[in-house]
Amino acid sequence: SVIVNGANLKMPQSLKLFTQILDVSGQLQTGKDLTLEAAVIGFRGQLQAGQHLTLQGSDISIYDDPIVPFSAQAGGNLSFQAAALDFNGFNRRILLTSGGLMNLSSDYEIVGDFHFVSGNSFVLGGFHSTGGAQLRSPGGSVISAGGDVEMPYYLGGSLLIEAKGNIQISGIGITPPFANNPFPFVNTDTVLA
């Protein structure tokens, strides 16, 4: 197990951490690759890699903090791969940026309001399963890609896609936000296939 609290780590080269449990809060910045691999990853803070940024594990939980808001930025590829990929405590749009390919893999639904900016393709898929995760975004998401956009399903308040390549989505459901409705997605979906 590795626990790092209040880190402000800046390295001109690469950083690779491999362990069973990884709990990090603070800022991790590398001039080259940044790789965090563990069965369980908990992260609060900022991730920045000059080249590739990779988080891989069975369970990845990312938390927002009002003092150090979460952000992830890669000059090259950005890859978050986990059986369960959770974004917790966000009251704002989550910004993930990559200069290259952006790949999010999870066997379960990924929930949050996102702004994805990828210099190449944006791919959302399964970690162990072939179908992959659905993206659910109650307040809406934005995807900007220099290449293709691929994901199985999207369900949310709105969706804006800017892509220089192909767009492949098996199903899209746009749901109006009903604050007082305990079942906002029942009989209110507009599905585009």
N, C-alpha and C positions, 0 to 999 in steps of 0.2 A: 504494500500500500504506500502511496505517496500523497501527502497532504501539503499543499503550498498555499499559505494565506498571505494576502497583501503583497504578492510578488510584483515586481516591476523589472522583469527580466528582458534585456535586450542583448541579442547575440548577432554578430556579423555573419556567422555561418549557419548551419542547420542545427535543429534540436529535435531529438527523438526520445520520447518517454514511453516505455513499455512496462506495464505492471498489472496487477489484478484490479486494484481500486485506485482511482486517481481523482482527487478533489482539489481543484485549483480556483483561487480567486485572485484577480489582479490583471496585469497586462503581460502578455507573452509576445515578443516581437523578434523575428529572425530575419537575417538578410537573405537566407535561402529557404530551405524546407522546414516546416513545422509539423511534426507528427506526434499525435497523442493516441496511444492505443492501450486499452484496458477493458476488462470485462464490464466495469462500471465506471463511467466518467461523470463527474459533476463539475460544471464550470460556471463562474461568474466573472465577467470582466471583458477584456478585449484581446482578440487574437489577430496577429498580423504577420504574414509571411511574404518575404520578397519573391519567393517562387511558389511552391505548392504547400497547401494547408490541408491536413488530413486528420480527421477524428474518426476512430473506429473502435467499436465495442458492442457488447450485447445490449447495454442500456446507457444511453447518453441523455443527460438532463442539463439543459442550459437555462440559467436563471438571469433575469434582469435585475439590476441594482440601480437605484436612483443616484447614487454617488458615482459609480463607474458603470455607465450603461453598456450593455453587451453590443459588441460589433465583431464581425469577422471579415477579414480582407486578405485576399491572396493575389499576388502578381501573376501567378500561373493558375493551376487547377485548384479548385476547392471541392473537397469531398467529405461529407458527413455520412457515415455508414454504421447503422445499428439496427438490431431487431426492434428496439423501441427508441425513437428519437423525439424527445419532449422539450418544448419551449415553455417556460413557466414564468409567471409574474409580469408579463409584458402588457403595458397599457399604451403601446405605441407600435408603429410599424417596425418590423425587424429587418434590418439592412444586412444583406450578405452580398459581398462583391468579389468577383474573380476576373482576372485578366484572361483566363483560359476557360476550360470546361468546368461547369458546376454540376455536381452529382450529389443528390440527396437520396439515400436508400433507407427504407424502414419497412418492416412488415405490418406496421400499424399506421393509423391515421396520423398525419402531422397537422397540428392545429396552431394557427397564429395568423396575424396579418403581416404579410411580408412584402419587401421590395427586393427582388433578386436582380442583380446586375451581373451578367456574364459576358465576357469578351468573346466567348465561343458558344457552345450549345449549353442548354439547361436541361437536365434529365432528372426526373423523379421516378424512382422505381422501388422494387422490393429488395430486401436484404437477403432473406432466405427464399421467399416466395417469388414466383414469376410474375404475378399480377402487380404487385407493388402497392405502395401506400397511396391513399387519397389525400389530397391537400384540402383542408377545411379552413376557411378564412372568414370568420363572421363579419369583419369590417371591410374585407376586400384586399386583394393583393395586386402587385404590379410585377411583371416579368419582362426584363429587357435582355435580349440575347443577340449576340453577334452571329449566331448560327441557328440550329434547330431548337425547338421546344418540344419535349416529350414528357407526358405524364399520363397515368391511367385515368384519374378522375379529379375533378375540382368541384367543390361546393362552397359557396361564399356569397357575400353581399355584393361584390363586384369583381371584375377581372379585367385587367388591361395587359395585353401582350404586345410587345414590340419585338419582332424577330426578323433577322435577315435571311433565315432559312425556312424550313418547313415547320408546321405546327401539327403535332399529333397528340390529341387528347381523346380518350374513349368516351368521356361524358362530362358535361358541364352543367351544374345546377346553380342558378342565380337566385338567391333567397332574400326577400326583403327583411330588414331588421325589425322585429317586433319585440320590443323590450318586455312587454307584459305577457307575452304568449309563452307558456312553458314548453311548447312544442313548435318552435318557429319553422321547422322544416317540413311539417306535415301539410300536404295539399297546397303548398305555396311555391314549389319548385318549377322553374322553367328549365327544361333539359334540352340542350342542343347537342346533337350527335353528328 
